[in-house]
Amino acid sequence: MTTTPPTSASPSSPSSAFSSAFAAVDLGATSGRVILGRVGPDNLDLTEAHRFPNTPVRLPDGLRWDVLALFQGVLDGLCEAARSGGVASIGVDTWAVDYGLLDADGALLGHPFHYRDERTDEVAERVRAEIGREKLYGITGLQHLPFNTVFQLASSRGTVQRDAARTLLLVPDLLIHWLTGSIGAEETNASTTGLFDARTGTWSHELLSRLSLDPGLFPPLRAPGDPAGTLLPHVAAYTGLDPRTPVTTVASHDTASAVVAVPATEPDFAYISCGTWSLAGLELDAPVLSEESRAANFTNERGVDGTIRYLRNIMGMWLLEECRRTWEQENLPTHLPALLADAARAEPFASLVDPDAPEFLAPGDMPARIRDHCARTGQRVPGGQGAVVRCILESLALAHRRTLRQAAELAGRDIGRIHLVGGGSRNDLLCQLTADATGLPVVAGPTEATALGNILVQARAAGLVGDLADMRRLVASTQHLRHYAPRGDAAAWDAAAARLDSAPRNS
């Protein structure tokens, strides 16, 4: 790998940005990457500089993220980025809701808990009862998920760590703090905590007071595009990057970054950001905080430029990946193309599940859970691997259909096209089943939507691209996209949806 001499221009100047790459630190539930992106008027190119595993650790007190190993992976990725040439700026995005607590000296008080840890299972209902479900939704506009930050904090009441905490940093804000020394809370991720006012775009002092949370725990908010600082001397020395290299605030919730890179050139679009989770919804100008929206369990999270991501979290490719993990342990085939080919040949609609059923949340033997669910609901129990995969993908397609139709109805919007981005966009069978189930055309791609959105926000801060529409036009004109038209028996999908919708659901 050749080394490019450092440019003489300031790292944050447009001339430097043209000749340098933007580094996207993109951490997902199973791996992290540092992606380099070069942006021009007619080009948007990505190169993966470094990839590293994200392996949670089960400790005596629960499931934790190994955030020190993640930070080391970030540093090593930035080393590779430095070897590749100039870096114009750095942006960080991760999953939502999880956080680290710092003491008065700024030291981390233990590894952050993993959102799949069971400690919030009963606490969530107590908090909802204490505040009131309607009241909580009226302020935050959030879908009820038992692992939201507000419930994690409630589960830590009275602990030594919580009592010693002076600052709460969501995971991307924690990594930025370790890179730059600065303290802040990026608003798209803050909006997922259950402590953020959906109307005002600020921390909810009413909820903080009701829950006896010190407002001083919660840092000042930052918007995507805001400067977050420059590299600490020891970070610059380790990575080989110029110490003046800026860290730019991006949409640090990975879904918010992915939505930036939805290649929509029409206003009536819906999106599905499909990876471990499927985040399916609409982009709106204002939150929908009606009782009907609460009852349907929709969330109103912040997007770039004050937009609202009106969506519902659906347990996505997690089900399939957990099946593959179990099959690997059992020495069964796990090659995805072969599994998808078997699924395509399997009988349609033989077995269906609610992907969001509570028994599918935690890690474990997913094929057995799916079979148990089908047996308990009086359905045919899927036998071979292909039947299990078919069950998962058809169930996800039906969940996409139900969610998008409800979102359109509640928001008073029409949908003309679905953009499916993220890792799931590589799954041809899922994309086709989603088109068939919804009766709408599906545009699949880009796969690296999160990294692209991260990089585009950095590029805009450097003056290289324009508004959100300009960013999306650049994605649409430079990235490989695949198109799926609805086909098959619409009546069969209607019958399958009615069958699944008649089953009990979580409220």
N, C-alpha and C positions, 0 to 999 in steps of 0.2 A: 504494500500500500504506500503510495507516494505521499509526501508531505508538501502541502502548499505553504509557501512563505506567508507570514501574517501580513494582512493588508495594513497600509499606513492610515487608512481612514478610521474614524471612530467606530467601534463595534455597532453602535445604534444608528449609524447614518445610512440613508438609502443606498449610497454608492457601495458601502460595505455589504449591505444586505443582498445586492444583486450578485456579488462575487462570492458570498458566503452562504452557508446553509443555516436554516432554522432547526434547532434541535427540539424534538417533541419527546418528552419523557412521558410514556404512556403505560400505566400499570393496570393490569387486569387481574381477575380473580385467580388465575393460574400462572400467569407469567407477566414479566415486565419487558419493555423494549425501550431503546432510544432510537428514534427514527429521525433521519436527516431529510429535510425538504428544501428544495430550491424552487423559487417562485419567480415567474416572469409574466409579461403580458399575455403570452400564449402557451406557457408551460407550467407544469406543476408536477415535479418529479420527487419520488420518495426513494430513500435507500435505508435499509435497516443496518444500523451501526453495531447494535449489540442486543442480545436477547438473554434473559436470565429467568430462572424459575421463581415462582411465588408459592412457597410451600408453607401453609399454616402449621402451627405447632400446638399440640394438645398438652397443656400444663395442668397441674393439679387443680387450679381454680377455673379452668375453662379453655376454650379454643382461642388462640391468639395469632395475630399476624407477626411474622418475624421481620419487623420494620427495619432493624439494623442491617439484615441481609439485603433487604430491598434497597436501602440507601447505598450500600456498597455496590449493588448492581447498577444503580444510577451513576455513581462516580465512575465505575469502570466503563459504562456506556459513554460518558462524556469524555473519557480518555480516548476512546476509539473515535469519537466525533472530532476531537482536536487533531488526531493524526490524519483525518480525512481532509482537513483544510480549515478555513476560518468558520467560526460560528457567530452568526449575527445576533442571536438571542436564544434563550431557553424557555420553554413552557412546560408545565407539569399538569397532567390530568390523571385521575384515578377513579375508582368506584366511590360511591357516596356513603354517608351516615357514620362511618367509623372514625375514631379520633384518638389523639394522644393528649395526655394531661401533663403540663409542666409545673414544677414547683416554683417557689419564689426566686430560685437561682437560675431558672430556665432549664433545669434537668428534667428529662423524661421520666415520668412515674410509671414504669412498667410498659410492656409491649401492649399496643392497642388490642382490644378484644375484636374478634371476628364476628361479623353480623350474623353468622349461622350458629353462634353459641346459644345455648338454650336458656341462659339466665334471664332473658326478658319475657319468657313465655307467659307467665302469670302477671307480671308487672304491668304489661301493656293494658290489660283490661282494667286494672285498678286505677291507672292514670286517666283512662278514658272516662271512667265513672266519676273520678274526683273532679275533673275539669268539665265534663259533659261532652258527649260525642259531637253534638251540634256546635257547641262553642269552639271546640278544638278545630273542627273543620272550617268554621266560619273565619277563624284567624289564619290558619296555616294553609287551608285548601289541600291538605295532603291525604293521599290514599293511606288507609290504615295498613301498616306493615309492622309486625311486632318488634322488628329490630331497628325502627327509626331511632335517631340519636336521643330524642326526648325520653324514650323508654329505656335506653341503655343508661342514661344518666340517672333515671329514677331507680334502676336496679342497683346503682352504686351508692345510694344514700347510706351514710354512716360508716363508709369504709375509710381506712386510713388514707388511701390514695386520693379519694374524693375530697377529704377534709384538707389535705395538704396542697391541693391543686390551686394554682393562681391563673392559669391560662389553658384554654381548650383550643386545640388546633385539629381540624379535620386533616385526614392523611395527606392530601396534596399541600395544604398549608404548612404542615409539619416538615415535609421535605423541602419546601421553599425556605422555611426558617433555617434549616440546616445548611442550605446552599448559600444563603445571603445574610442570615442573622435578623431579618425583618419579620415582623408579626402582622398578620392580616388574615381576613376570612373572605374568600372569593364567593360572590353572591349566588352563582348557580348551584354550588355545592351547599352553601348555607341554607338555601331554600328547601333542601331535603331533610333538614334536621328535625322538623316539627316544632321549632322555636323561632321561626321566621314569619313575619306578617306578609301574607300574599298580596295584600292591597298596597301597603306602604313601601315594601321592599326593604324593610329594616328588621332588626331583631325585635321580637315582641316582648316589650317590657312587662306587659300584663301577664304573659305566660311565665316569664322568668320569675316574677313575683309570686304567682300562684304556686309555683313548684319550688320555691325557696332556693332559686339558683342565683348566685352572685352575678350581676351584669358584668362585672369586671373580668369574668372568665372568658367573655366572648369578644374577640378582637374587632377593630374597625373593619367595615366591609370594603372590598375592592371589586371593581367591575372588570370584565374581560377587556384587555387592552391596556390596563393601568400598569405602570412600572412597579415591580416588586423589589427591586434592588439590584445590586451587582454581587459578584462572587466574593465570598470570604477569602482572605489570603491563603489559608491552608487548602481550600477547595481548588483555587486556581493553581496552586503549586502542584497538587496531586494530579489534576486532570490535564495540565499543560495548556489550559485556556487563558486568554487574556483576562486579568482580574477586573477589567472594565466591562466584561461581557454582561449584558443585562439579562435579568430574568424577568420575563414579561408575564403578567397575569393573563391566563387564557380561561376559557370555560372549563374549570378544573373538574367538574363532574363529567365523566367520560361520555355520558349520553348527550349532554349539552354540546360538547365538542362534536360528536357524531352528527347531531342535527344541523350544525353549521355547514357540514359537508354534504347534506342531502342535495343531490343535483337537480332540484326542482326549478323549472322555468315557467311553471304555471301556478296560479294561486290556490287552486282547489286540490291540493295534495295532502295525503296522509303519509306518515312515516312509520317504519318499524325498524328500530335499532336492535338487531338480533345477534346475541352472543350468548353468554351464560344466562342472561335475562333477555326477554323480548320486551322492549319498551315501545308500545304502540299508541299513536295518538296524533294530535294536530298541533300546529303552531298558531297561537292566538295572540291578540293584542292585549287582552285583559283576562283575569282569572274567572272561572265559572264556579261560584261558591253556593249554588243552590242546594236545597235539601235533596233534590233528585240526583245531583252530582255526587253528594256525599253517600247516598244510599247505593249508588252504582260503584262507589269506591274508586273514583278518579282523582288523580293528583294534579296540582297546579304548581309546577316548578319553573324557576326562572331560566330563560334562555338568553342568548346574546342580544344586546340592544333593547333590553326591556321586554322582550317577547316572553310569552308563557308557553311552556311545554305542557299541554293538556293531554295526559296520557294515563295509562295503567301499566303497572309492572306485571308481567306474565313470566312464570317460571319457564325459561326458554330452553336453550340447548343443554342446560344443566342436566336435564333428565337423560338425554342421550349420552353425554360425556360420563355421567356416573354409571350408566349401563356399560359403557366401554371399559371403564376402570374395573368394574366387577368382573366382566368377561375376561379381561386380561389376567386377573388373579386366578380365574378358573381355567386358564389356558385355552380359551375359546377365541375364535377370530375376532379381530377388532378393526380390520382395515375398512375405513369408512366407505370408499366407493363400492366395495363388495356388499357391505351391509345395506347401503342404499339401493343397490341393484336387487337384493333379496326383498327389501321392503316394497319396491315398485311392483314386484310380482305377487306380493301377498294380497290376500282378499281385502277389498276396501271395507271400511267401517265395521270390521268384525268386533273390534274392541275400542272403546274410547274412555279417556280419563279427563278429569279436571286437572290441568297442569299445576294449578295453584292449591291443590289439596294439601293440608298441613303435613301429611306424611312424606311429601316429596321434598321438603325444605332442607333437611339435614343430610350430611353425607351418609352413605351406607349402600346396602344392596338394593339398587334401584329396580332391577328386573323383578326381584321377588316382591317388592312393594307394588309395582304395577300389576303383577298377577294377582296379588291379594286384593287390590282395589277392584279389579274386574270381577273376581269371584264374589266379593262382598256386595257388589252392585248387580249381581245376577247376569253378568255378561259372559261371553265366551272368554276363557282364559288363554291369552296368547301363548303359543307353544314355542316355536323357534325364534331365533334372533330377528329374522326379517319381520315376523309378526309383531314383535315388541317395538321395533323401530317404526313400522307402519302406524302402530297405535300412537306413538309419541308424535309423529309428524302430522298425522291427521288431527290429533287433539290440539296441537299448536295452531294449525291452520284455522280450526274452528274457534279457538280463543282469539286469534287475530281478527276474524270476522266479527265475532260478538263485540269485541272491544271497540273496533273502529266504527261499527254501526251505532253503538251507544254514544261514542264520542261525538259523532256527527249530529245525532239527534239532540244531545244535551247542549251542544254549542251552537246549534242552528246553522250548521254548515253542510255543504254538499262535498262529496269526495269524487274526484274524477280519476285519480291515479294513486297508486301506493308505491312509495320508494322504500325498498328494503335494503338496508345498509348493514355493514359489519360482517363478522365472520359467517353468520348464517346465510349471507348472500351467495356464498360459494355452493350452498346446498341446493342443487337444481330441483330436487324433488320437493323440498319444502317451499321453494319459490313458486313452483307450478301449483302445488296444492293450495297455497295461499291465494293465488289468482283464481283457482277454481272455486274455492270456498266463498270468497268475497264477491265473485262476479266482476272484478275490477282488474284492469291491467296492472302488472307489477313490473317495476324497473328495479333490477337487482344490481347493487354496487353503488359506491365503491366499497370494497372489503375493508380498507384501512380508513374508514370514515373518521374515526376518532382522532387518529394522528393527523389527518388532513385538516380537520377543523382546528386542532391545536395550532398547526403551522400557519393556517390562513389568518387566524387572529393575530399571531405574531407578525405576519407579513403586513397586515393592515396597520398595526402599530408603527411599523417601519415605513409606512407610506407607499407600499407596493401594490396594494389592491384597495378597492373601494368598499361599498357597503355590502350588506349581507347578500343582496341579489347579485352583485358583481362576483362575490366569492363563489356563489352557487353556479353561476354561468361558467366560471373558470373550471370548476369541477366537472360540469356536464360536458365541456368541450375537450377535456384532457384525459378523463378516466374511462376505463373500459366498463361499459354497462351492458347488461343483458335484459331482454324484454320477454315477458311471459303474458300471453293473452289467455283469458279464461276459456276453459274447454271442459268437456265431460257433461255429466248429468246434474243440472242445477237442482232438480227435485230430490235427488239422492242426498245432496249436501243439506238441503232444507230439512229433510227427515233426520239426518244425523245431528244437525244443530238442535232440532226440537228434542231429540232423545237426550242429548247432553244437557240442554238447558233445563230439562225437567228434574235433573238431579239436584240435591241440596247444595247450596253454596255458602261460602264464608261471607259475612257482612262486615 
